[in-house]
């Protein structure tokens, strides 16, 4: 399923679609968190 369909499903309340979107970008979210936190444990 493509991201646009997942976004639409997540906006409609589909929790699994939201989880799929978040997990697809997990590394990017961690990287962003690490930039702000400057600590691996806090970023995770």
N, C-alpha and C positions, 0 to 999 in steps of 0.2 A: 504494500500500500504506500502511496506517495505521501510526502509530508503535508501537502495541502489538505488531503482527505483526513489525515490524522488530526490536523489542527481543527478542522470543522467538527470532527467527532469529539475532540477534547472540549471545544467550546460548547458543545451540546450536552456535556456532562459525562462523557465516556472516560472514566478514570484510567483504563488500560491504555487508551490512545495517548493520554497525557504522559503516562509513565513511559511509553515507547518513545515519545518525543524527547523527554528529559534524558533517557538512557542513551539515545542516539547522539547526544551532545555532552555526555558526562565528562569527557576529558576536557572539553572547552570550558565547562563550568568550573571544574577543578582548577584549571589554569588561571581563570579569572579570580577565583577565590584566593589562590595562592599569592597572586600579585598584591591583593589588598591585605591579606593576613600575614604574609611573610613567614608562615609556619605550616609545615606539612599536615600536622595533626589538626590544627584549627581549620585548614582549608578543606579537609576531608569531611 
